[in-house]
């Protein structure tokens, strides 16, 4: 695993953006895209514990799933190259098999990944025993990592992201809002849990000590009406006991909240942290864009010299900017955008 060692904690950069400053809001970028050249951002955090678990079971190929522009496939292929493990990428859409590979899939192949294209209907059933058995018959015994890398191990790995931010953010800088783009929800599940932690310093070592999970866990299914009313009051007043996380889904549909809750329950035993989803900024769905999003991303790059990937990060920042300009995030707040992925592939 030494070949995958990341540069942590990732940098936290202040950005002077007039659309935020004129509303009295401070913008920070959590540059997780800089922690590893081949496994940037949430891909490292989601894969680390899965890779350790795979290594503990012996030298089996890694098999995972993703769309044609999946950064997860790209990161898994790179991890396999660095660790000397065979990798298999199951790709959504058999119509892609006869087309030239896009830059993401071409990078996967260059890193040694074997691609297998499924029909879209079969891909939707990828977790069913019949489809899994067909993959096992074709590829043999593999260590299977779910789509996007999102499982309990991934959520646990992403908890460190929230803890890094909780340690770096100054409560005196006003209420804190942390935004992240969401595909399968594993990053938000762990991020919110880490933001809810209250690590205490060990006087003997100076290191932080993880709190018991019951100190940070909220009810698994729903909050009490009293707590919901209390949180609504805190938000209306522009204050709160801990950072609030907002996830911006890049896929259409209302399924993601239930999946994040299931991930948190599996990983931490309950719903953890103050998190919500805003599904208005998917721009048509996964890997789709609009002229407005393209114009926003180009303008952001001109202002700040940071190229934004259109699948995830551009939608995140477009959403956060829209909320600030609409007054949905109170003046005096600090907004942190988690830059989870790499710049657009060349």
C-alpha positions in Angstrom: 0.0 0.0 0.0 3.0 2.3 0.2 2.6 3.1 -3.5 -0.8 4.6 -2.8 0.3 6.8 0.1 -1.6 10.1 -0.2 -0.7 13.6 0.9 -3.0 14.2 3.8 -4.6 16.3 5.0 -5.5 17.9 1.7 -5.1 21.7 1.3 -7.9 24.0 2.4 -7.8 27.1 0.1 -9.6 30.4 0.5 -11.1 31.8 -2.7 -12.1 35.4 -3.3 -15.3 35.1 -5.4 -17.4 38.2 -5.8 -20.6 36.2 -6.0 -19.9 35.0 -2.4 -18.2 38.1 -0.9 -21.0 40.5 -1.8 -23.3 38.3 0.2 -21.0 38.2 3.1 -20.1 34.5 2.6 -16.6 33.1 2.6 -15.7 30.4 0.1 -13.1 27.7 0.8 -12.0 24.8 -1.4 -11.1 21.5 0.2 -8.6 20.3 -2.5 -9.0 16.6 -2.2 -8.1 16.4 -5.9 -4.5 17.0 -4.9 -3.9 14.1 -2.4 -2.7 11.5 -5.0 -1.9 11.9 -8.7 -3.7 8.6 -9.7 -6.3 8.3 -7.0 -7.5 11.8 -6.3 -9.9 12.9 -3.7 -12.7 10.8 -2.5 -11.5 7.9 -4.7 -8.5 7.3 -2.4 -10.7 7.7 0.7 -13.3 5.3 -0.6 -10.9 2.7 -2.0 -8.3 2.5 0.8 -10.1 0.2 3.2 -11.6 -1.8 0.3 -8.1 -2.3 -1.1 -6.8 -3.4 2.3 -9.6 -5.8 2.7 -8.9 -7.2 -0.8 -5.2 -7.6 0.0 -6.1 -9.5 3.2 -8.0 -12.1 1.2 -5.2 -13.0 -1.2 -4.2 -12.0 -4.7 -7.6 -12.0 -6.5 -8.6 -9.6 -9.3 -10.6 -6.5 -8.4 -14.0 -6.3 -10.1 -16.0 -3.1 -10.0 -18.7 -1.2 -11.8 -19.1 2.2 -13.4 -20.4 4.4 -16.3 -18.4 5.4 -19.3 -17.0 8.5 -17.5 -16.5 6.9 -14.1 -13.6 8.3 -12.1 -14.0 5.3 -9.8 -13.1 2.9 -12.7 -10.2 5.1 -13.5 -9.0 5.1 -9.9 -9.4 1.4 -9.5 -7.5 0.7 -12.6 -4.6 2.9 -11.4 -4.7 1.2 -8.0 -4.4 -2.2 -9.7 -1.4 -1.0 -11.7 0.3 0.4 -8.6 -0.4 -2.7 -6.5 0.1 -5.3 -9.2 -3.5 -6.5 -9.1 -5.6 -7.4 -12.1 -8.7 -5.3 -12.5 -12.0 -5.7 -14.3 -14.3 -2.9 -15.0 -18.0 -3.7 -15.7 -19.2 -0.7 -17.8 -22.8 0.4 -18.2 -24.0 0.2 -21.9 -23.0 -2.5 -24.3 -23.4 -0.1 -27.2 -20.1 1.4 -26.1 -18.2 -1.9 -26.9 -17.9 -1.1 -30.6 -17.1 2.6 -30.2 -13.7 4.3 -29.7 -12.9 4.5 -26.0 -13.3 7.9 -24.4 -10.3 9.3 -22.5 -11.5 7.9 -19.1 -12.0 4.3 -20.4 -8.8 4.6 -22.5 -6.9 5.5 -19.3 -8.4 2.4 -17.6 -7.2 0.1 -20.4 -3.7 1.7 -20.4 -3.5 0.9 -16.6 -4.3 -2.7 -17.4 -8.1 -2.9 -16.7 -10.1 -5.4 -18.6 -13.4 -3.8 -19.7 -16.7 -5.7 -19.9 -19.7 -4.0 -21.2 -23.2 -4.8 -19.9 -26.5 -3.9 -21.4 -28.2 -1.1 -19.5 -31.0 -3.4 -18.3 -28.5 -6.0 -17.1 -26.4 -3.2 -15.4 -29.4 -2.1 -13.5 -29.6 -5.6 -12.1 -25.9 -5.9 -11.3 -26.5 -6.7 -7.7 -28.9 -9.6 -8.4 -27.5 -13.1 -7.9 -28.1 -14.1 -11.6 -26.0 -11.3 -12.9 -23.3 -11.7 -10.2 -23.1 -15.5 -11.0 -22.7 -14.8 -14.7 -19.8 -12.4 -13.9 -18.3 -15.0 -11.6 -18.5 -17.7 -14.3 -16.8 -15.4 -16.8 -14.0 -13.9 -14.6 -13.6 -16.4 -11.7 -13.3 -15.5 -8.1 -12.9 -11.7 -7.7 -13.0 -9.2 -4.9 -16.1 -7.2 -5.8 -16.2 -3.4 -5.1 -19.6 -1.8 -5.7 -20.3 1.0 -8.1 -18.6 4.2 -7.1 -16.8 2.2 -4.4 -19.6 3.0 -2.0 -20.0 0.6 0.8 -19.6 0.7 4.6 -15.8 0.5 4.2 -15.9 3.5 1.8 -18.1 5.5 4.2 -15.7 4.8 7.0 -12.8 5.9 4.9 -14.5 9.2 4.0 -15.2 9.9 7.7 -11.6 11.2 7.8 -12.5 13.9 5.3 -15.1 15.3 7.7 -12.7 15.0 10.6 -10.0 16.9 8.8 -12.5 19.7 8.0 -13.9 19.8 11.5 -10.4 20.2 12.9 -9.5 22.9 10.3 -12.7 25.1 10.4 -12.8 27.9 13.0 -16.2 28.1 14.7 -15.6 31.9 15.0 -15.9 32.1 11.2 -19.7 31.8 11.4 -22.0 28.9 10.6 -20.3 26.3 8.3 -21.8 24.7 5.2 -19.8 21.9 3.5 -20.9 20.9 0.0 -20.0 17.8 -2.0 -21.1 16.3 -5.3 -22.8 12.9 -4.9 -22.9 10.0 -7.3 -23.5 6.9 -5.1 -23.5 8.7 -1.7 -20.6 7.1 0.1 -18.6 10.3 0.4 -21.5 12.3 1.9 -22.2 9.4 4.3 -18.7 9.5 5.7 -18.2 13.3 5.4 -21.3 14.0 7.5 -20.2 11.5 10.1 -16.8 13.1 10.4 -18.2 16.6 10.7 -20.3 15.4 13.6 -17.4 14.0 15.5 -16.0 15.9 18.5 -12.4 14.5 18.8 -10.7 15.3 22.1 -7.0 15.6 22.5 -5.1 13.0 24.5 -3.0 15.0 27.0 -0.3 12.3 26.9 0.2 12.3 23.1 -1.4 15.4 21.8 -3.3 13.2 19.3 -7.1 13.2 18.9 -9.1 10.3 20.1 -12.2 9.1 18.3 -15.5 9.5 20.3 -17.8 6.6 20.9 -20.3 6.3 18.0 -23.2 6.8 20.4 -22.0 10.3 21.1 -22.5 11.3 17.5 -25.2 9.1 16.2 -28.8 10.4 15.6 -31.8 8.1 15.2 -31.5 5.8 12.2 -34.8 6.4 10.6 -36.0 9.9 11.5 -35.2 12.7 14.0 -37.7 13.5 16.7 -40.0 16.4 15.9 -38.4 18.4 18.7 -34.9 18.0 17.2 -36.1 18.8 13.7 -37.7 22.0 15.0 -34.6 22.9 16.9 -32.4 22.4 13.8 -34.8 24.5 11.7 -34.5 27.3 14.2 -30.7 27.0 14.2 -30.6 27.3 10.4 -33.0 30.2 10.3 -30.9 32.0 12.9 -27.8 31.3 10.8 -26.2 29.2 13.5 -25.8 25.6 14.4 -23.9 23.3 16.7 -21.8 21.7 13.9 -21.1 22.1 10.2 -24.0 21.2 7.9 -23.3 19.1 4.8 -25.2 19.5 1.6 -24.9 16.8 -1.1 -25.6 17.7 -4.8 -26.6 14.6 -6.7 -25.4 14.3 -10.2 -28.1 11.8 -11.1 -31.8 12.3 -11.5 -34.2 10.7 -9.0 -35.0 10.7 -5.3 -33.4 7.4 -4.4 -30.1 8.7 -2.9 -31.2 9.8 0.6 -32.3 6.2 1.4 -29.1 4.8 0.1 -27.0 7.3 2.2 -29.0 6.4 5.2 -28.4 2.7 4.6 -24.7 3.3 4.2 -24.5 5.2 7.4 -26.5 2.6 9.3 -24.3 -0.2 8.0 -21.1 1.7 8.7 -21.9 3.6 11.9 -25.1 2.0 13.3 -27.4 5.0 12.7 -27.9 8.2 10.8 -25.0 10.5 11.7 -24.5 14.2 11.3 -26.5 17.1 9.8 -26.9 16.4 6.1 -29.3 17.0 3.3 -29.5 16.7 -0.5 -30.3 19.4 -3.1 -31.3 17.6 -6.3 -31.9 20.6 -8.5 -28.4 20.9 -10.1 -27.9 17.5 -11.9 -28.3 19.4 -15.3 -30.1 16.5 -16.9 -28.3 13.6 -15.2 -25.0 11.8 -15.0 -22.3 13.1 -17.4 -24.8 15.5 -18.9 -24.4 19.2 -19.0 -26.2 22.4 -20.1 -25.1 25.6 -21.7 -25.5 27.3 -18.3 -23.3 24.8 -16.5 -20.6 25.0 -19.3 -20.7 28.8 -19.0 -20.4 28.7 -15.2 -17.4 26.2 -15.4 -15.6 28.3 -18.0 -16.2 31.5 -15.9 -15.0 29.8 -12.7 -11.8 28.7 -14.5 -11.2 32.2 -15.8 -11.7 33.7 -12.3 -9.7 31.2 -10.3 -7.5 29.1 -12.7 -9.2 25.9 -11.7 -10.6 23.7 -14.4 -13.8 21.9 -13.2 -14.9 18.4 -14.2 -18.5 18.7 -15.6 -19.7 15.4 -14.1 -19.3 16.3 -10.5 -17.4 19.3 -9.3 -18.9 21.9 -11.7 -22.4 20.9 -10.6 -21.3 21.2 -6.9 -20.0 24.7 -7.3 -22.8 25.8 -9.6 -25.3 24.6 -6.9 -23.4 26.3 -4.0 -23.1 29.6 -6.0 -26.8 29.5 -6.8 -27.8 29.0 -3.2 -25.6 31.9 -2.1 -26.9 34.2 -4.7 -30.5 33.3 -3.8 -29.8 34.0 -0.1 -30.4 30.4 0.9 -27.1 30.4 2.7 -26.9 33.2 5.4 -24.5 36.0 5.3 -21.6 35.5 7.7 -21.4 31.8 6.7 -18.3 29.9 5.5 -19.0 27.6 2.6 -16.5 24.8 1.9 -16.7 23.0 -1.4 -15.0 19.6 -1.5 -13.2 19.2 -4.8 -13.4 15.4 -5.1 -12.2 14.7 -8.6 -9.6 15.5 -11.1 -9.7 18.2 -13.7 -11.3 17.1 -17.0 -9.5 14.3 -18.8 -7.4 15.5 -21.7 
